[in-house]
Structures are given as structure tokens and as C-alpha cells.
Amino acid sequence: MKAGRRRYAFRDYLNRRVLIMLALGFSSGLPFLMVGNTFGYWLRDEGTALSAIGFLSWVGIAYSLKFLWAPLLDRLDVPGLAWLGRRRGWIALMQIVIALGLVAMALSGTEHGLARLGICALVVAFASSTQDIAIDAWRIESAKDKDELGLLTSGYTVGYRTALLMSEAVILPIAQRIGWNWSYILFGCAMAAGLAATLFAAEPLRADKVMAERDEEAPLWTPRGFFDAVAGPFIAFFQAHGANALLMLAAISLFQLPNFVSGPMYNPMYVDLGLSKDMVGAVRGSFGLVGIFAGVAAGGYLSLRLGLMRAVMVGCLGQILGTMLYAVLPFAHDPASFAVIMALDNFGIAMAGVTLVAYMSSLTSLGYTATQYALLSSTYAWAGKILKGFSGSVVEGLTPGLGLMNAYAVFFIGCGAIGVPALILFLVLAGKQAPLTHR
């Protein structure tokens, strides 16, 4: 660690920008499950066929394609909201669209046909992914230095995880009492918290200056401006990082494989182990929740104290070990063991997530922040989303020779092991980019 590096105290986590980032993280996380798992719960609760639920889940693909329209957010202001600035204007517009979209989903409901409801969900997913682009750009461009970027990333992650908890768990008893339609209206109104944060936030002026100069040199409607908006971010990324760019993209794409591939098999294993829904819910909402927030805090702390490169390697290792821990559960699934395993796994996943986001954020360039980060955040999801579809087949294929419980154990060990290539690639990058280890 460099001499003279600032030591951050707890009060630094409560500064204005971090608190705004907390609220923006909440705004980013709230709609994600409302058009994902929670949406599927609502549809099944209303008697919708599983095949239809599966098709409607495709609205979430918008989150993986956001790099396609991210260049527009780097080059265009929002008409009528230019007074907010480019980043805040896009954030505010998308927050309004998300809120109205959730209300529209509630008013449509399943009784008016799945087509209308699906279109409303697609609008929410598109607006939500676009909001993510602008919020990520604001977070990166607002940070004064790499250390504060770690603080803002921690604040964002806490807000995001809080929103996921609300839209995955808290909404269920609410829907039980007031119905799904009114629940979606209520959660649509909750987007006001993010909108208020956007209005109180300050536009990152140093990035505005760079983007304004680029707009003046080559307006978007000119051939040169259009080329710069679409291809410029990718060219700039490879120019900035040279031969290491491909290694970075490969490491990022492999980083989350343990989390993505193992994800579909957790709940089926709980069922096969005979764990009750009440027990799983209680552990998830207590020990699991503590593990998540402890992991977020650890990820932010490590990013500050170790530097981003070393922190992301520690996060990668934590995720690998946390995933492998589930191999113990088939043979020790008493409540105490289950609580410890879930807490440690959630700790590792949360820590890994914070360190990866902070690392990816450090790779972007002013003027291209939205597009470059959208590219990186899309890169880390593709491989895992494809491979996780085969997770059930792997367990079934191992069962005849090993038995179901042993098959689960081998599966989770394997899921952890597929994170090792990412760790190796980051070790190689650390050797090639010594300056990054001190960021």
C-alpha cells in the first residue's frame, strides 16, 4: 500500500455522496426482481402456466444487452431535463418510467391478458437497465479518487441488496394482505426515494466537460460523431489497456461463474434435504442477511486497504470457498450448520461482488463511462447465464453413480472450482499491471 494513503473512518461512509449512492443503489435494485423472480411468483400465484412464465422471463435479457444503447447515454441529454445534467437527467427519466411501468403492470394484471402485462414488464426492464447504465456512470465519475470509488460502490451495493430483500421477501406478506396489484403500485411509489436522491445529487462536472468537448468536436449526427459514440468507447478501452484488455475481459467473464452456475440448484437441494420453507426463509432473512452486509463492508474495506487488484483476487477466492462450502450441507444440514454455511457463502458472494464492481469501474475512461461499464457488466454475466442452464443436467448425470446427495456435493465443489481460472487470470494481470495493485 502506498505511503500516505488516506485511512477512511466510519464517518466517511456517511458522507453526502455515499448516502446518495445508497438511495440510487436502492432505486437500481428495486425493479430487478419485480420483472424477474417476484414477477414469476405473482404469475404462478394467479395460475399462469409454467411455460408462459418461462417465456415472460426473457424480458430480463434487457439487462444483458444494455451496452447496445449505452453510447446514447454518453452523447445525448434528455430533452426537457438537460438542466439536471446528462447523467442525472437520464436517471430521473428512467426512474419515472419505472414507477409508471410498475403501476401499469398493476393496473393491467393477469386478467387483461399476459401480452399487455408482458409489454409493461419489458418497458420496466428496459428502463431499469438504462437507469443502471446512468447510475453506474454517475458513481464512477463522481468519485474523487479510487478510494472513494470503493466507498461509493459499497454504498451502492448496500442499497441494491436492501431493495432486493424488499422485492424478494418483504413484498410477499404485503401481497398476501393487499394483493399483488396493490403491492406493485406500492413498490412503484417507492421509486420516489431514488428520484429524490437524483435531485439532491450533484452532476459530475469533470465528466460533463469531457463529453461537452467531444460533442463540440464531433456532434452525434455527423459520421465522425456517430462512429465515436458507437465504436469510440471500445477503441478507447483497448487503447488504454493494450494487450491486457482481452485478459481483463476473460477474467471478468469467468469471475462470477461459481455464483451463476450454482444458483439454480440451491432451492432444489433444500427441498431434497427436507428443509422447510420456514427454516430456509428464517435463515436467509437473518444469518444470510448478516453475511451479505458483512461481505459488502469487507469488500469496500479491502478495496480501500489492499488496492483494487488484490481486493478482487481476495473476493474471487472468497466466492470460490463459499460455493464449495455447500458440499458439506448434504451431510450436515442441521439448523446451525445450515446457518453458518449460508452466512459464509453470502459473505463470499457479496465481498466478491463489491470488489469486482470497484475493479471494473476503475477500467473506464471519462467521456465513455456509461458505454464501457455497460460492456464490462454485460461481459461478466453472459458465460454464467448460458452455463447455468445445464446445472440440473449435471446433478442428474452424477446421481446414478454417486447418489443424489453425493451428486450435490460434487456439483458444488465443481462450481467453486470453475472460479479458479478467473483467479489465475487476475494473478497474471497483477503481475503485468503492478500500478493497479496500488490503486
HELIX and SHEET records of a PDB file:
HELIX    1   1 PHE A   10  LEU A   14  5                                   5    
HELIX    2   2 ARG A   16  MET A   34  1                                  19    
HELIX    3   3 ASN A   37  ASP A   45  1                                   9    
HELIX    4   4 LEU A   50  LEU A   56  1                                   7    
HELIX    5   5 SER A   57  SER A   64  5                                   8    
HELIX    6   6 LYS A   66  LEU A   68  5                                   3    
HELIX    7   7 ALA A   70  ARG A   75  1                                   6    
HELIX    8   8 ALA A   82  LEU A   84  5                                   3    
HELIX    9   9 ARG A   86  SER A  108  1                                  23    
HELIX   10  10 THR A  110  HIS A  112  5                                   3    
HELIX   11  11 LEU A  114  SER A  142  1                                  29    
HELIX   12  12 LYS A  146  LEU A  165  1                                  20    
HELIX   13  13 MET A  166  VAL A  170  3                                   5    
HELIX   14  14 ILE A  171  ILE A  178  1                                   8    
HELIX   15  15 TRP A  180  CYS A  189  1                                  10    
HELIX   16  16 ALA A  192  PHE A  200  1                                   9    
HELIX   17  17 LEU A  205  GLU A  217  1                                  13    
HELIX   18  18 PRO A  223  VAL A  230  1                                   8    
HELIX   19  19 GLY A  232  HIS A  241  1                                  10    
HELIX   20  20 ASN A  244  PHE A  255  1                                  12    
HELIX   21  21 LEU A  257  SER A  262  1                                   6    
HELIX   22  22 GLY A  263  MET A  265  5                                   3    
HELIX   23  23 TYR A  266  LEU A  273  1                                   8    
HELIX   24  24 LYS A  277  GLY A  285  1                                   9    
HELIX   25  25 PHE A  287  LEU A  306  1                                  20    
HELIX   26  26 LEU A  308  LEU A  325  1                                  18    
HELIX   27  27 LEU A  329  PHE A  331  5                                   3    
HELIX   28  28 PRO A  335  SER A  362  1                                  28    
HELIX   29  29 THR A  369  LEU A  387  1                                  19    
HELIX   30  30 LYS A  388  PHE A  390  5                                   3    
HELIX   31  31 SER A  391  LEU A  402  1                                  12    
HELIX   32  32 LEU A  404  ALA A  417  1                                  14    
HELIX   33  33 VAL A  420  LYS A  432  1                                  13    
HELIX   34  34 ALA A  434  HIS A  438  5                                   5    
END                                                                             
